[in-house]
Amino acid sequence: MSSPDASLLSAAGTLAFIGGGNMARSLIGALLHGGVAAAAITVAEPNPATREALARDFGVSVHADAASAASGAATLVLAVKPQVMHAVCGEIAAAVAASRALVISIAAGIRLDQFERWLGADTALVRVMPNTPALIGAGAAGLIANRRVDAAQRERASAILGAAGSVAWIEREELMDSVTALSGSGPAYFFLLVEALVDAAVAQGLPREVAAALAAQTCLGAGRMLVESGEAAATLRERVTSPGGTTAAALEVFRGGDLAGLVAAAVAAATHRGGELSAQFD
């Protein structure tokens, strides 16, 4: 996780979150931890209990409606469900036009051209595909900007999303469906593999709690090695695989079952489904 540039964000004016759910909370917490002032953040959240918790936990300004939070904000982070996004855009369109705000959407599936129809073609827009590890500051987010976003606004978007993990800019929007299939859905693939590893170890006689603890720590350690070493996954795999050893025997079974082909088919299916979901908002 990178620390947000607090001076950059503070100089950019008020940051408004439209929606105060888990992803918004994680970003707000990370931004405050990085030095952004609570006074610079405002949140729109219709649920009274959630709204009160945001004010109590973070000291940010809260509003029941989106238009009030958006008024005068330099940056808006749209963190509501895709199904209600059209209506929310109708509420904030006037405020966005008046302040010429940068709008960042973390809603899955809604394309830039759809936002431009709802908010205006002159709106500076960044579309983001985050993932759930952002909730613990270990996210991976793919971003794409429309033609109205300038260099300073790109830096601002990177700082906001980078507060909860790593970011990667995508230059062709059709690739966002691939980002969704890789990092957006990827945590579920990982959890499925861990489930399978635990079940397999239990079948070999290990107590389930021991198998679960060893599997979780093994995956954490392997992930840290991959990120912190800077070496390719293939290099690390080869290093731990002795010819004729136990790891080689297991990997041969994976190859025989065409693990690579199965993963490719799964990612392709998720990519295709992402395109279908986007089309629903046309």
N, C-alpha and C positions, 0 to 999 in steps of 0.2 A: 504494500500500500504506500502511495506517495502522499506527502503532506501537501494540503492545498496551499496555494499562494494567497495567504490572507490579505496581503496588501493589494494584490491584483483584484480580488473579489470585492474587497471593501470599497475600492475606488470605483468599481463598476456600478455601485448603487444597490438598491434593495433587491433581494432574491426572494421570490415568492414561490412556494410549493403549493400546487393545486392538488390536494389529496394528501392526507397525513398517515397513510398506512405504513407497513413494515419497511418498504424500500425507501420511502421518504424519511422515516425515522432514522434509518441507518445512515443516509447521506447527511441529514442535519447533524446527527451526533458526530460524524467524522469531520464535518466542516467546523463545528464548534471546537472540537479537540485540536484542530489544526490552527486555531487562532481567529477564525471568523467571528465577529461580534454577534451576539444573539439579537441585538437591535437591528441588524442588517437583514434578518430573516423573518418572513411572515408566512403563515400557513393558512390555507382554506381547508376546512374539514367539517362536513355536515353533521357527523356523529358527535353529540355533546360530550360523551365520556372520553372519546379519543381526543377531542379538541382540548379538553381540560388537562388531559395527561401530557399533551405536547407542551402546553404553557407551563405546567408544573415541572416537568422533567428538563426542559431546555430553556425556559425563560424567553421563548420567542413570542411574537405577536400572533394571535390566532383570530380567525374569522369564520363565520358560519357559511358564508357564500363566496364563490370564486371571484366575482367582480370586485368585491371590497379588497381582497388580498392582492389582486392583480393591479389595482389602481396605482399608477406611478412606479411600478416595479421595472427595473432594468432587465431582469432575467426572470423567466417563469419556467419552472419544472413541472410538467404535466404528469402527475403520478396517480391517475385514475384509471379505472377499467376501460378497455377499448369500447365496450358497449355503450358507455355514457359519454365518450369523448366528444361526439358531435354536439351534444347539448351543452357540454362545458365550454367548448369553443365559442358557441353562440353567446354565452355569458361574458366571456373575456375579450371578445373580438374588438370592442370599442377601446378598451384599456390598452390592448396590444398595439393598436394603430396609433393611439395618442402618444404613447411613450416610445414607440418604435423598439419594443422589447425584443430581446433574444428569447425564443421559445424552444425549450428542450423537452422532447417527449420520451418517456421511458415505457410507453404503452406498446405492447407487442402488436405487430401486424399492420399498423396504420402508416401508409406511405406519405412521403413529403408532398406529393401532388394533392393528396386528399386534405392534408392540413392547409395547403395553400388555398383550396376552394373554401374551406371553412373559416380561415382567418385572414385571407387576402394574399394575393400573389406577391406583395412587397414584404411579407413577413420573413424575418431571418429565422430559419428553422434548423434544428439539429435533432435527428432521430437517433435514439440509443436503444441497443439491446443489451441490458444488463443481465446478471444472473444472481441466483440466491446467495452464493457465498459473499456477496456485497454486504449482507447482513452482519457478517463478522469481519468486515474490512478486507476480504480476500477475493473480491469480485473480479470479473473480466468483462469488459464492456466494449462492444463494437459501436462506432459512431459514424454517421454520415451527415453532411451539411448541404443545404441548398445553396444556390448561387448568391443569395443575399447575405450570407454569413461572411464577415471579414476575418482577418487574421487574429485580431484581438478577441473577437467573439469565439473563435475556435479555441484559443488559449483558455478562455473563461470556461467553456464547456469541458475541456480536458481537466481543468482544475477541480471542477465540481464533481465530475464522475470519478476522477482519479483519487479523490479523497477516500473512496471505498474500494480501491483496487487498482488494476491496470486498465488502460484504454488503448484501443487500436482504431485508427481512422480508416474507413472504407470509402473508396472513390466511386464505386458503381452500386446503386441502390439495390439492384437485383441480387447482389451478394449478401444483403442483410438476411435473406432467408437462410443462406448457408451459415452465417454467423449464429442465427437462432438455433439451427440444427446442431452446431458444434458446441458453443459455449453456453447458449441459453438453455438448451435441453441437456447439455453434457453432464451436469451434476447428477441427473437421474440415471444416466448410463453408469456412472461411477458407483452410485449407491446399489444398483442392481448387481454389479460385479462383486461388490463387497458382500452382499447377501449370499451370492452363489459361493464365494470363498468360505464364508462361515458355515454354510450348510454342508459343503464338501468336507471341511475339517471335522465337523461333528460326525459325519458319516464314517470318518477314519478313527473316531474314538475320543476326540477332544471334548471336554465340557463346553457347552455353548458360550458361557460367559468368558472363558479363556480364549476360545476361538474368535469371539467378537472383539476382545481387547487387542489380541495380536494382529488381527486383520486391519483394524482401524489404525493402529500405530504404524504398521508396515506401510500402509497406503500414505499416511502422513509423511513418513520418512522418505519414501520414494518420491513423493511430490516435491518435497523440499530439496532433495538432491537434484531433481530435474531443473527447478527454478534457480537454485543458488549456484549450481556448478556451471551453468551456462552451456553444458554439453548436450548434444542431441540425444533423444530418447534411445535411438538405435545403439549409440556408443555405450550408454549406461547398461542397456540390456546385454550387449555382448560382453561387457566387463564382468557381469555377475553370472554368466553362463559358461561353466566349464565343460569342455567336450566330454561326452559320456556321463555327465553328472545328473543330479536330480532335476535341476532347472531345465537342462536340455531335454530330459524325458518329458517334462510337462509341456514345454513349448512345442515339442513335436506333435503332441495331441492337439494343441490349439491350431497348428498349421493343418493337420489332417481334417479338422472340422471346419476349415476355412473361416477362421475368426475374422481375418481382414475383410473377406467378402461380406460376411454378416454385418460388420460395422459399416461398411460402405453402403449396403442396402438400407440399413437403419437411418443413417444420416441423409441419404437421398430421400427416404420417405418423409422424414421430418422437414426437409427443405421444400418438398412438393406441397406438404400440408400448410406450410407457412404462406406460400403463394395463394393457396385456396382461401385461407383466412383473411388475407389482405383484400382479396376481391370482394369479400362480403361487405366491405365498407364503401364500395363504389356507389 
